[in-house]
Amino acid sequence: MLKKDYWILNYSNPAAIVSEACRKLRPNARIINICDMPIAIIDMIAGSLNINDVHNIRYDYFGLNHFGWFTSIDYKHRDLMEEIKEIHKRK
């Protein structure tokens, strides 16, 4: 038997579809949905800028699941936002 104060932590993909299924199966459940897309994007940015130590990239990301945005990305106090914009302009 489940306690009434449980939480469901959804760290699956696709998060939105699994979340909707959980909501239908357990309409009174408290569900937290987590997406690792921002981390994958930072890894791609590091590769594009030839940055090997991705752990030194600092960023601010706001949003929920796949609806979010970065407001700052820097590497060792170097603002990367303009470099990222330039890379995308060339593509």
Biotite code that builds the C-alpha atoms (Angstrom):
import biotite.structure as struc

atoms = struc.array([
    struc.Atom([0.000, 0.000, 0.000], chain_id="A", res_id=1, res_name="MET", atom_name="CA", element="C"),
    struc.Atom([1.274, 3.466, -0.887], chain_id="A", res_id=2, res_name="LEU", atom_name="CA", element="C"),
    struc.Atom([1.389, 6.272, 1.603], chain_id="A", res_id=3, res_name="LYS", atom_name="CA", element="C"),
    struc.Atom([-0.564, 9.393, 0.754], chain_id="A", res_id=4, res_name="LYS", atom_name="CA", element="C"),
    struc.Atom([2.494, 11.640, 0.981], chain_id="A", res_id=5, res_name="ASP", atom_name="CA", element="C"),
    struc.Atom([4.540, 9.995, -1.785], chain_id="A", res_id=6, res_name="TYR", atom_name="CA", element="C"),
    struc.Atom([6.025, 11.759, -4.799], chain_id="A", res_id=7, res_name="TRP", atom_name="CA", element="C"),
    struc.Atom([6.666, 10.385, -8.290], chain_id="A", res_id=8, res_name="ILE", atom_name="CA", element="C"),
    struc.Atom([9.985, 11.505, -9.760], chain_id="A", res_id=9, res_name="LEU", atom_name="CA", element="C"),
    struc.Atom([9.833, 11.215, -13.547], chain_id="A", res_id=10, res_name="ASN", atom_name="CA", element="C"),
    struc.Atom([13.290, 11.266, -15.104], chain_id="A", res_id=11, res_name="TYR", atom_name="CA", element="C"),
    struc.Atom([12.302, 9.447, -18.270], chain_id="A", res_id=12, res_name="SER", atom_name="CA", element="C"),
    struc.Atom([12.109, 10.334, -21.904], chain_id="A", res_id=13, res_name="ASN", atom_name="CA", element="C"),
    struc.Atom([9.810, 11.559, -23.329], chain_id="A", res_id=14, res_name="PRO", atom_name="CA", element="C"),
    struc.Atom([9.017, 13.276, -20.047], chain_id="A", res_id=15, res_name="ALA", atom_name="CA", element="C"),
    struc.Atom([5.786, 14.929, -21.188], chain_id="A", res_id=16, res_name="ALA", atom_name="CA", element="C"),
    struc.Atom([4.158, 11.725, -22.440], chain_id="A", res_id=17, res_name="ILE", atom_name="CA", element="C"),
    struc.Atom([5.144, 9.732, -19.347], chain_id="A", res_id=18, res_name="VAL", atom_name="CA", element="C"),
    struc.Atom([3.978, 12.600, -17.144], chain_id="A", res_id=19, res_name="SER", atom_name="CA", element="C"),
    struc.Atom([0.569, 12.633, -18.812], chain_id="A", res_id=20, res_name="GLU", atom_name="CA", element="C"),
    struc.Atom([0.236, 8.856, -18.403], chain_id="A", res_id=21, res_name="ALA", atom_name="CA", element="C"),
    struc.Atom([1.150, 9.119, -14.701], chain_id="A", res_id=22, res_name="CYS", atom_name="CA", element="C"),
    struc.Atom([-1.376, 11.906, -14.249], chain_id="A", res_id=23, res_name="ARG", atom_name="CA", element="C"),
    struc.Atom([-4.114, 9.769, -15.797], chain_id="A", res_id=24, res_name="LYS", atom_name="CA", element="C"),
    struc.Atom([-3.201, 6.680, -13.758], chain_id="A", res_id=25, res_name="LEU", atom_name="CA", element="C"),
    struc.Atom([-2.656, 8.552, -10.490], chain_id="A", res_id=26, res_name="ARG", atom_name="CA", element="C"),
    struc.Atom([-4.618, 11.829, -10.752], chain_id="A", res_id=27, res_name="PRO", atom_name="CA", element="C"),
    struc.Atom([-3.955, 12.816, -7.130], chain_id="A", res_id=28, res_name="ASN", atom_name="CA", element="C"),
    struc.Atom([-0.238, 12.038, -7.203], chain_id="A", res_id=29, res_name="ALA", atom_name="CA", element="C"),
    struc.Atom([2.427, 14.668, -6.821], chain_id="A", res_id=30, res_name="ARG", atom_name="CA", element="C"),
    struc.Atom([4.750, 14.346, -9.808], chain_id="A", res_id=31, res_name="ILE", atom_name="CA", element="C"),
    struc.Atom([8.067, 16.059, -10.513], chain_id="A", res_id=32, res_name="ILE", atom_name="CA", element="C"),
    struc.Atom([9.213, 15.872, -14.145], chain_id="A", res_id=33, res_name="ASN", atom_name="CA", element="C"),
    struc.Atom([12.896, 16.387, -14.857], chain_id="A", res_id=34, res_name="ILE", atom_name="CA", element="C"),
    struc.Atom([14.557, 16.749, -18.241], chain_id="A", res_id=35, res_name="CYS", atom_name="CA", element="C"),
    struc.Atom([18.301, 16.609, -18.854], chain_id="A", res_id=36, res_name="ASP", atom_name="CA", element="C"),
    struc.Atom([18.117, 18.559, -22.122], chain_id="A", res_id=37, res_name="MET", atom_name="CA", element="C"),
    struc.Atom([19.988, 21.636, -20.744], chain_id="A", res_id=38, res_name="PRO", atom_name="CA", element="C"),
    struc.Atom([22.942, 19.413, -19.803], chain_id="A", res_id=39, res_name="ILE", atom_name="CA", element="C"),
    struc.Atom([23.011, 17.849, -23.274], chain_id="A", res_id=40, res_name="ALA", atom_name="CA", element="C"),
    struc.Atom([22.907, 21.314, -24.862], chain_id="A", res_id=41, res_name="ILE", atom_name="CA", element="C"),
    struc.Atom([25.854, 22.477, -22.743], chain_id="A", res_id=42, res_name="ILE", atom_name="CA", element="C"),
    struc.Atom([27.801, 19.394, -23.879], chain_id="A", res_id=43, res_name="ASP", atom_name="CA", element="C"),
    struc.Atom([27.032, 20.274, -27.524], chain_id="A", res_id=44, res_name="MET", atom_name="CA", element="C"),
    struc.Atom([28.094, 23.890, -26.969], chain_id="A", res_id=45, res_name="ILE", atom_name="CA", element="C"),
    struc.Atom([31.350, 22.745, -25.395], chain_id="A", res_id=46, res_name="ALA", atom_name="CA", element="C"),
    struc.Atom([32.043, 20.563, -28.432], chain_id="A", res_id=47, res_name="GLY", atom_name="CA", element="C"),
    struc.Atom([31.231, 23.394, -30.850], chain_id="A", res_id=48, res_name="SER", atom_name="CA", element="C"),
    struc.Atom([33.643, 25.730, -29.059], chain_id="A", res_id=49, res_name="LEU", atom_name="CA", element="C"),
    struc.Atom([36.365, 23.085, -28.513], chain_id="A", res_id=50, res_name="ASN", atom_name="CA", element="C"),
    struc.Atom([35.998, 23.264, -24.733], chain_id="A", res_id=51, res_name="ILE", atom_name="CA", element="C"),
    struc.Atom([37.172, 20.010, -23.159], chain_id="A", res_id=52, res_name="ASN", atom_name="CA", element="C"),
    struc.Atom([36.455, 20.728, -19.502], chain_id="A", res_id=53, res_name="ASP", atom_name="CA", element="C"),
    struc.Atom([32.685, 21.161, -19.656], chain_id="A", res_id=54, res_name="VAL", atom_name="CA", element="C"),
    struc.Atom([32.540, 21.302, -15.848], chain_id="A", res_id=55, res_name="HIS", atom_name="CA", element="C"),
    struc.Atom([33.949, 24.838, -15.978], chain_id="A", res_id=56, res_name="ASN", atom_name="CA", element="C"),
    struc.Atom([31.012, 26.078, -18.037], chain_id="A", res_id=57, res_name="ILE", atom_name="CA", element="C"),
    struc.Atom([28.565, 27.993, -15.858], chain_id="A", res_id=58, res_name="ARG", atom_name="CA", element="C"),
    struc.Atom([25.066, 28.824, -17.000], chain_id="A", res_id=59, res_name="TYR", atom_name="CA", element="C"),
    struc.Atom([21.675, 30.092, -15.921], chain_id="A", res_id=60, res_name="ASP", atom_name="CA", element="C"),
    struc.Atom([18.741, 28.142, -17.332], chain_id="A", res_id=61, res_name="TYR", atom_name="CA", element="C"),
    struc.Atom([15.101, 28.871, -16.636], chain_id="A", res_id=62, res_name="PHE", atom_name="CA", element="C"),
    struc.Atom([12.061, 26.912, -17.665], chain_id="A", res_id=63, res_name="GLY", atom_name="CA", element="C"),
    struc.Atom([10.429, 23.537, -17.357], chain_id="A", res_id=64, res_name="LEU", atom_name="CA", element="C"),
    struc.Atom([11.360, 20.437, -19.321], chain_id="A", res_id=65, res_name="ASN", atom_name="CA", element="C"),
    struc.Atom([11.769, 21.388, -22.995], chain_id="A", res_id=66, res_name="HIS", atom_name="CA", element="C"),
    struc.Atom([10.299, 24.865, -22.583], chain_id="A", res_id=67, res_name="PHE", atom_name="CA", element="C"),
    struc.Atom([13.219, 26.832, -21.223], chain_id="A", res_id=68, res_name="GLY", atom_name="CA", element="C"),
    struc.Atom([16.031, 29.179, -22.110], chain_id="A", res_id=69, res_name="TRP", atom_name="CA", element="C"),
    struc.Atom([19.565, 30.099, -21.139], chain_id="A", res_id=70, res_name="PHE", atom_name="CA", element="C"),
    struc.Atom([20.097, 33.635, -19.882], chain_id="A", res_id=71, res_name="THR", atom_name="CA", element="C"),
    struc.Atom([23.853, 33.313, -19.499], chain_id="A", res_id=72, res_name="SER", atom_name="CA", element="C"),
    struc.Atom([26.578, 30.853, -20.436], chain_id="A", res_id=73, res_name="ILE", atom_name="CA", element="C"),
    struc.Atom([30.206, 31.472, -19.560], chain_id="A", res_id=74, res_name="ASP", atom_name="CA", element="C"),
    struc.Atom([33.470, 29.561, -19.459], chain_id="A", res_id=75, res_name="TYR", atom_name="CA", element="C"),
    struc.Atom([36.108, 30.651, -16.963], chain_id="A", res_id=76, res_name="LYS", atom_name="CA", element="C"),
    struc.Atom([34.453, 34.105, -16.769], chain_id="A", res_id=77, res_name="HIS", atom_name="CA", element="C"),
    struc.Atom([34.298, 34.405, -20.590], chain_id="A", res_id=78, res_name="ARG", atom_name="CA", element="C"),
    struc.Atom([30.792, 35.131, -21.866], chain_id="A", res_id=79, res_name="ASP", atom_name="CA", element="C"),
    struc.Atom([29.960, 32.515, -24.508], chain_id="A", res_id=80, res_name="LEU", atom_name="CA", element="C"),
    struc.Atom([26.584, 33.838, -25.624], chain_id="A", res_id=81, res_name="MET", atom_name="CA", element="C"),
    struc.Atom([27.935, 35.949, -28.515], chain_id="A", res_id=82, res_name="GLU", atom_name="CA", element="C"),
    struc.Atom([30.176, 33.107, -29.722], chain_id="A", res_id=83, res_name="GLU", atom_name="CA", element="C"),
    struc.Atom([27.202, 30.745, -29.697], chain_id="A", res_id=84, res_name="ILE", atom_name="CA", element="C"),
    struc.Atom([25.110, 33.244, -31.678], chain_id="A", res_id=85, res_name="LYS", atom_name="CA", element="C"),
    struc.Atom([27.894, 33.601, -34.262], chain_id="A", res_id=86, res_name="GLU", atom_name="CA", element="C"),
    struc.Atom([28.152, 29.831, -34.717], chain_id="A", res_id=87, res_name="ILE", atom_name="CA", element="C"),
    struc.Atom([24.412, 29.611, -35.369], chain_id="A", res_id=88, res_name="HIS", atom_name="CA", element="C"),
    struc.Atom([24.452, 32.543, -37.800], chain_id="A", res_id=89, res_name="LYS", atom_name="CA", element="C"),
    struc.Atom([26.977, 30.643, -39.956], chain_id="A", res_id=90, res_name="ARG", atom_name="CA", element="C"),
    struc.Atom([24.834, 27.508, -40.141], chain_id="A", res_id=91, res_name="LYS", atom_name="CA", element="C"),
])
